[in-house]
């Protein structure tokens, strides 16, 4: 079987997800990957030994919108993909171009991974979820990351016999950047990691942290991520043992953040599941949001 992995994204966890998927599948099948030249990890793709097709995409949101109306460009890409004669196309992440490629390559089976069957709050997230739904309707199969998401997809008109449930993996991607520092961990510490936005429940974590400090005065909280902290200013005022790193964290720094003084229990907003943090064995608590609440069951806790 010849598999084509289509990853046209630039930033975020889609890169590591797609790279790990392609790397493992290449050991079991004939595979090529279509990758954006603008991807953060394009260097790793080039050095991987995988057969890759590099595609110029876009750099800004305006360019992304305009590119969707460039039918000639999208048709050329579809023909380029078809020339590699894939038996199936895998899309680890939905991209603005995905539905157009599906239309031009309708004779080839498409497998789409749906990450947000229930939209997060905000216009951009709702549009992204709608785009995923459109792609799911056009796909041969669609993958969700938990059994509870099957109901969400059915509510959006996707037949249950078209849906496959594949739980989120524990990735080794970040291990390559690890610089383990023996003895550097604090005995009791909590970590919030990811983009700071209201639906992720940072306020819940801060309140819980301050309550726990009454029992463990040496407990520490580390808040790491890009976003607006003004909503939490009052909760943070006068708090002890809280460290804030309010910026985007490059993938090369992720492992060190989890391995140093921030890592016994992690409120990880980059991946909504109970499991391990990147490259370490610390317990992790999923953030508060509609999708995560539907995923968690008493057995998880």
N, C-alpha and C positions, 0 to 999 in steps of 0.2 A: 504493500500500500504506500502511495506517495501522499504525504501530508503537507499542506501549506499552512503555516502559522502567520496570521496577519496582525502585526502590532504597529500601528501608525501614531501612537501617542508620543509625548515628549517628556513629561514630568510625572512624578508620583509613583505609587506602588505598582502601576501597570507594567512598568519596565522590568522590575525584578520578577514579577509573576510570569510574564511572557518568556523571559530569558530562561528561567528554571524549567518551565513547561517544555520549551523547545529543546533544551539541553537533554532532558530525560527522555523525551519521545524519540529523539534522534538515535538513541541506543536501541530502539525497538522497531523503527520504521525509517523508510527513506523520507527525508524531510528537507524543506527549504523554508526560510522565513522572510517575510516582507516587512522591512523595518524603516521607520522614519530616519532620515539623515539628521534630523534635529533632536533625536532622542538623547536624553542625558547619558545613557549607557551605550552609545553607539560604538565606542571603543572596545567594550567587552564583546559585543556581537562580532566585530571585525576580527578579534583575536581568538574567538571560540572554536574556529574550525568548521562551524556550521555554514551551509550554503545560504547566503543572504542576498536579498535584492534590496538595495538602498533606494529610498524614495524621498525626494524633497517634499515637505508638507507645508508648514506655515510657522510663524513665530508669534503672532498676536491673535487676539479674539476676532478682530475685524478681518484679518486675512483668512481666518478659519471660516467665517460666514461667506465671504466672497468666493472662497475656493469651492464651496458646495454648488455654485452656479456655473462652474467651469466644466461643462459636460464633456468637452473634448479631452481635457486632462484626465478626468475620471475614467472615461472610456479607454484611453491609452493605457492607464494603469491596469484596468481589468483585462485587456488583451495581453499585457505583459505577464500577469499572473497566470492566465490561461495557457500561455506558451510553455509554462513549466509542467503542464499536464497533471495537476493534482487530482487525486481521487476524492479528497475531502479538504475543506478549508476550516480552520479553527480560528476563532476570534476570542482571545483571552479577555480583551476589553473592547467595548463598543466605541467607535470613533465617528465623528461627523460624516465621514465618507462611507461608513459600513453599509447603510441601506442602498446606496447607489451601486456599490460593488456587488451586493447581493442581486440586484436587478440585472446587471450586465452579465453576471456569472450564474444565472439561475439554473443552469444544467448541472452544476456541481453542488453536492451536498454541503450545507453550511452548518457549523456547530457554534453557537453563540453562548458565552458566559454572561449571565445577568447578575450583577453585583448588588443592585439596589431595586429589588422588586417593589418595595415600599419607598416612595420618594422621601428624602430628607427635607426639612423645612427650607424654604427659599425658592425663588423663581428659577435660578440656574439648576438647582438640584431636581426640581420638578420637570424641567425641560429635558435634563439628562435621563431621568427615569422614563419619560415619554419616548425618547429616542431608543432606549433599550427595548421598550415594549414593541415599537415598530419593527425593530430588528428581530425580536423573538418571533413575531408573527410571520416573518419572511424566512425564518430559519428552518432547517430540516430537524434539528434537535436543539434544545436549549438546556444549559447547565445552570443550576442554582446551588448555593453553598450550604443549604440546610433544608430539612424536610418541611419545616413550617412555611418556607417560601413557596412551596408548591401551591398552597392555597392562594397566595398573593397572585401568582401567575395565572391560576385558573380564573380568578376574579377579573383579570385583564384579557380574558378570552383565549388563553393558551390551554390546549387539551393536556390533561395530566399524562397521557401516554407519549407525549412529545418531550416531557421534562425528565432530565436526569439529575439526581442529587449527588454531588461530589463535595464532601466537606473540605473546607480550606486547609491547605497543607501547612506544615511547619517548614519554612524555607531555610536553606543553608546559604542563601545569596549573601547575607550580611557577614557571614563568617570570614570571607576573603578580606574584609576590612578590619577584622578584630585585632586589637592589641591588648590582650588580657593582662590585667595588672593584679597579681595575686595579693590578697590581703587588703584590697582597697575598698571593700564593701562595708557599709555601715550595718550594724546589727539590725536596726529597725528603720526601714525607710519605705516611702511610697513614691511612685512615679506616675505623673500624668504625661503622656507623650502623644503628640499629634497636633493637628490644626485646632486652634482655639476658637470654637464657635458655640453658641448658646445650647444647641440641642445635645451636646456631648456630655453635659452634666458636671462640668468642673465645679459648679457651686455645690453640688451634692458631695463631691469628694472633699472640698475644703471644709465644709461643715462636719463631715464625718471625721476628718483628720483632727479638727480642734476638739472634738469629743474624745477621740482616742488618746489625745495628749494628756487628758486628765488621769488616765491610767498609766501611760508610758510617756513621761515628760521629755525623754530624749528622742522621741519619734521625729523623723524628718519627712518633709514633703518636697519633691522636686517637680516643678512645672516646666515642661520643655515643649515649645512649639510656637508657631507663628499665629498671630491673631490679636484681636482687640481685648485687652484686659480690663477696660474701664468698668464693665459690668460686675467685676469681682473685686474692685478696689476696696469697698467697705468690708468685705469678708477678709481681705488680706491685711487690713490695717491692724497693727498691734499683734499680728500672729508671729509666733516664734518658729524657728527652724524651717522656714520655707525659702527655697531658692527658686528663682524664676529665670529661665533662659527664653526670652520672648523673640524668637527668630526662626526662620526656616532652617531645618537641620538636613545637611547633605547626607546621602546614603553612606558615605564613607565614615560618618561620625555616629551612625545609629548604634552599632555594636558597643562602642565605648560608653555611650550613655547608659545602656542597659547593664554593662559590666562593672561600672564604677560605683560611686556611692549612692546611686539611686535605684538599688534594685532588689528589694525582696517582694513587694507586691506592686504590680503595675496596672494603672488605669490607662489602658492602651487604646487611644482613639484612632489609630491607623488601621486596625483590623478588629472587627466586631465579633469576637468569639472568646470562649474560655480556652486557654491553652498556654503555650510558652511564648515568652518574648524572643526576639531575634537572637539566636545563638546562646541563650541561657536557659536555665531551668527554673525560673521564678514563676510563682503563681500570678495570674493576670485576671483582672476584672473587666468585663466588657462595659463600654460606655452606655449611658441611657439614651435610647432612641427607639422609635417604633419597631424597626426591623429587629434590633437586638432583643427587645422584650419578647417578641414572638419566637425568637430562636431559643432563648433560655427556658429550661424546664427545671422543676425541683431536683431532678436527678443531676443536673449540672452543678447544683449548689451544694 
